[in-house]
Amino acid sequence: MNTAAAAQEPAVRDIRFGLIGCSAIAPRALLEPIRYVAGARVTALANRTVAKAGDLADRFGVSVVYRHAEDMLSDPEIDAVYIALSNDLHAEWIGKALQAHKHVLVEKPLCLNTAELAPLKEAVGQSSAHLLEGVMVQHHPWQRELRNIVNSGRYGCLRSIATSLCIPAKDGHAENYRSRPEQGGGCFWDLGVYWLQFLQAVVGLEQAEFRSQSDFDGPNGCDWTFRAQACYPGGLEASALFSFERPYRCAHVLTFDSAVVTLQDCFRANLGFYKITLKTEITKDTMTGSKIKTVFEPMNYYVNQLDTFCNIIRGVAEPIPFHEAAERVRLLAAIHEAARSGQTIYAE
């Protein structure tokens, strides 16, 4: 392009974010990582405790603070919002933001019950804006690599997947929605979405049968440890352990006919730029005992997520279909209830 043509080319405007809710996740999920995302910035915060929003605004150089999120949604200078409210408020504010034609990135889970899905689907269909559920891990290439390994058949059939997502509760999650059942508390609503999205991405959810168990002996009757199993028609079994009280462990272990592939510390990259490593141990044939490492360059899950979301908004990345998040919500609600009833739950 010559100089004259370049001068006439309109400049690409930054995507201007507003933050709804100044919860503890906000700095790690939005305010810090957005510094590494080209063409995006946070220009406003909304929180009913204005002093808390003011402190964050001063810390991160945000110029506008709203007491009422509705005022932010009516601001024409805001293009997109990040919703960092408790789980029970997600559906309400997604709907309001989409109605205002603001792009929405919302903390997981998308919502808390299936009754909220139909209105959300309608809101998505009627809005010119995009909606993305913040399942941070789905934007890292390790998921694509694991899917390629499974589909290639290089190690034979995949026989089992064992997942552990155990993160001890800081201060027992006191004064936190995670310890309040009515707000979607408990470890499964907090962590189960990562397991379901992982299964969706790597082996799919079609025809899986789910069972679950929990003593619901955490604060206020929340599930503080939760077990779930998915069984597939071909014999694959996927088990998961979620806990707010067991020692820290976040890992996926995939066992094939002739190899075991392990992804250790799979949440580490939500804390900053860290390497993620897939370790493969050959268990059969002439290569028995040999080990292979696949190391991904240091990445930050939240930077990847924001970059993907901005590319979706700009039309240079494909939107993630609403039905994927909706199926996760349906299964989260049903599997959680099945831990009390003993029912078997079926994926659609």
C-alpha positions, 0 to 999 in steps of 0.5 A: 500500500502506498503512503497516500492510500495508507493515510486514507485507511481508517485507524483501527480503534481500540476495543474499550472494555468495561468491568462489571464487578470488582471481585478478586478475579478481576485483576488476574483475568482482565486488568493485568492481562489486557496490558499484553493484548494489542488494541484493547484497554479497560476504560471503566469499572462498575461496582456497587462499592464505589470505594473498591472500584476507585482503588482498582481504578487508581491501581490500573489507571482506569479513568471512569468509575460507575456505581451502577452497571446500567450506567456503564451499559448506556455509555457509547464509549464502551464496546465490551464488558467483562462480567466478574459477578457471583454465579447467580448474577451472570444470566441477568447481566449477560442479558442486559449487556447483550440488549445494550449491544455490548460484547460480553466476556463472562466468568464461568459458569455461563449461568446456574440453571437450564431455565436461564438458557432459553432467554440467553439464547434469544438474547444472543440471537437478537443482539449484534454483540458476541458472548464468550464464557470465560473458560480460560484453558480452552484457548491454549494449544495443549487442547488441540495437541491432545485432540490430535494425539487421540485422533491420530491413533498413534498410541492405540485406543484411548482407554481412560482419562483421570482428571484431578482439579483440587484447589484448597480453599483460601480462608475456607472461602469465607465471605465468598460466593463459593461457600453459598449454595444459592449463589452456585457455591461448591467445588463442582460449580466452580471447577466442573466446567473445566472438566466438561470443556476439556472432554468436549474439546478432546473426545466430545460429550456425545453419548456419554453417561455421567454419574457423581458423588458428594457428601455435601459436607462443606460450609452451608451444605456445599460440596467441598469434594466431588467425584464424577465419572463419564462412560462412553459407548466405546469403553472409554471411562473419564473420571474426575475429582474436584475438591476445595479441601484436598492437597493441590493437584490439577492434572489430566492423565490419558491412558492409551493402549501403548502410552500414558500422556500426562498434563501436570499443573494444568492451571499454572498458566492462569497465574502468569506466563508459564510453560505447559508440558505434556509428558508421554511415557511409552508402555508397550512395543520396542519403545517401552520405557521411553519418554517424550516431552512436548513443551509449549512456550510460556503463555498466560491463559487470560491473555490468550482468552482476551486475545481470542475474544478481541479477534472474535469481535473484530471478525478475524476469529470464529465465535465459539457456538453458544450451544457448547456453553449451554450443554455444559450448563445443562450437564453441570446442573444435572450432574450436581443434582445427580450426586444427591439423587444417584441418577445417571445423566446423559449427554445430548 
